[in-house]
Amino acid sequence: MSASYDPGLGTDLYWVRFNIGDRDVANASLQDEEITAVLAEEANRYLAASRCGRLILARGRGGIASKSVDGLSISYDSSPDNAYGRYLDSLHKRGCDLLLDATKGRTFRMLS
């Protein structure tokens, strides 16, 4: 299994890895093959990123909730898991919005 990343974001794999914060391939939380499998199953890359992030959370390796540089400190939330979870929720919502936009103008009917 392998992990790769290109900051040019030329593929959905790199886009997902960028958006879930898994860019350090030497210590990757997910392998390329895992991300590729999720991309194949999900309707769009936003939903894939949300799901991949949830996999990272499930493994106990959440996102960054604070940053400190030269005495300046920024805290996004008291819990890294809560902050990262809300970010993943926003990716999931964007993915669902894209699905809804794709179905506008279509008529659904219930079969009895």
C-alpha positions as CSV (number, residue, x, y, z in Angstrom):
1,M,0.0,0.0,0.0
2,S,1.2,3.5,-0.7
3,A,0.5,7.1,0.2
4,S,1.2,10.0,-2.2
5,Y,0.4,13.7,-2.4
6,D,0.9,16.5,-4.9
7,P,0.0,20.0,-3.8
8,G,-1.1,20.8,-7.4
9,L,-4.3,18.8,-6.5
10,G,-4.4,17.4,-10.0
11,T,-6.5,14.3,-9.0
12,D,-9.4,13.6,-6.8
13,L,-7.1,11.6,-4.6
14,Y,-4.9,14.5,-3.9
15,W,-7.9,16.8,-3.5
16,V,-9.3,14.5,-0.8
17,R,-6.0,14.1,1.0
18,F,-5.6,17.9,1.0
19,N,-9.1,18.5,2.4
20,I,-8.8,16.0,5.2
21,G,-5.4,17.3,6.2
22,D,-3.6,14.0,5.5
23,R,-0.8,15.5,3.5
24,D,2.2,14.1,5.3
25,V,2.7,10.9,3.3
26,A,5.4,9.6,5.7
27,N,2.8,9.5,8.4
28,A,-0.4,9.1,6.3
29,S,-3.6,8.2,8.1
30,L,-5.1,6.7,5.0
31,Q,-3.4,4.8,2.1
32,D,-4.0,5.9,-1.5
33,E,-5.9,2.6,-2.1
34,E,-8.3,3.3,0.7
35,I,-9.0,6.8,-0.6
36,T,-9.4,5.5,-4.1
37,A,-11.9,2.9,-2.9
38,V,-14.0,5.5,-1.1
39,L,-13.9,7.8,-4.1
40,A,-15.3,4.9,-6.2
41,E,-18.2,4.3,-3.8
42,E,-19.2,7.9,-3.1
43,A,-21.2,10.2,-5.4
44,N,-18.7,13.0,-5.4
45,R,-15.3,14.0,-3.9
46,Y,-16.9,16.1,-1.1
47,L,-18.7,13.0,0.2
48,A,-15.6,11.0,-0.2
49,A,-13.5,13.5,1.8
50,S,-16.1,13.6,4.6
51,R,-16.1,9.8,4.8
52,C,-12.3,9.5,4.7
53,G,-12.2,12.1,7.5
54,R,-14.6,10.1,9.5
55,L,-12.4,7.1,9.1
56,I,-9.5,9.1,10.5
57,L,-11.7,10.1,13.5
58,A,-12.7,6.5,14.0
59,R,-9.0,5.6,14.2
60,G,-8.5,8.3,16.9
61,R,-6.4,10.6,14.7
62,G,-8.5,13.8,14.4
63,G,-7.6,17.1,12.9
64,I,-5.9,20.2,14.2
65,A,-7.8,22.3,16.6
66,S,-5.2,24.9,17.4
67,K,-2.1,26.6,16.0
68,S,0.7,28.5,17.7
69,V,3.4,30.6,15.9
70,D,5.8,33.0,17.6
71,G,3.6,33.6,20.6
72,L,0.4,34.0,18.6
73,S,-2.1,31.2,19.4
74,I,-5.4,30.4,17.6
75,S,-7.8,27.9,19.0
76,Y,-10.6,26.6,16.8
77,D,-12.3,24.4,19.5
78,S,-11.7,22.9,22.8
79,S,-11.7,19.4,21.3
80,P,-9.8,18.4,18.1
81,D,-12.4,15.8,17.4
82,N,-15.3,18.3,17.7
83,A,-13.6,20.8,15.4
84,Y,-12.6,18.3,12.8
85,G,-16.1,16.7,13.0
86,R,-17.7,20.0,12.2
87,Y,-15.4,20.5,9.3
88,L,-16.2,17.1,8.0
89,D,-19.9,17.9,8.4
90,S,-19.4,20.9,6.1
91,L,-17.8,18.7,3.5
92,H,-20.7,16.3,3.7
93,K,-23.2,19.1,3.4
94,R,-21.4,20.5,0.3
95,G,-21.5,17.0,-1.3
96,C,-25.2,16.6,-0.6
97,D,-25.9,20.1,-2.0
98,L,-24.1,19.1,-5.2
99,L,-26.3,16.0,-5.4
100,L,-29.4,18.0,-5.0
101,D,-28.3,20.5,-7.6
102,A,-27.8,17.7,-10.0
103,T,-31.4,16.5,-9.5
104,K,-33.1,19.9,-10.0
105,G,-35.7,19.8,-12.7
106,R,-36.1,16.0,-12.4
107,T,-39.4,14.6,-11.3
108,F,-39.5,11.7,-8.9
109,R,-42.6,9.6,-8.5
110,M,-43.6,7.0,-5.9
111,L,-44.5,3.6,-7.1
112,S,-47.3,1.9,-5.3
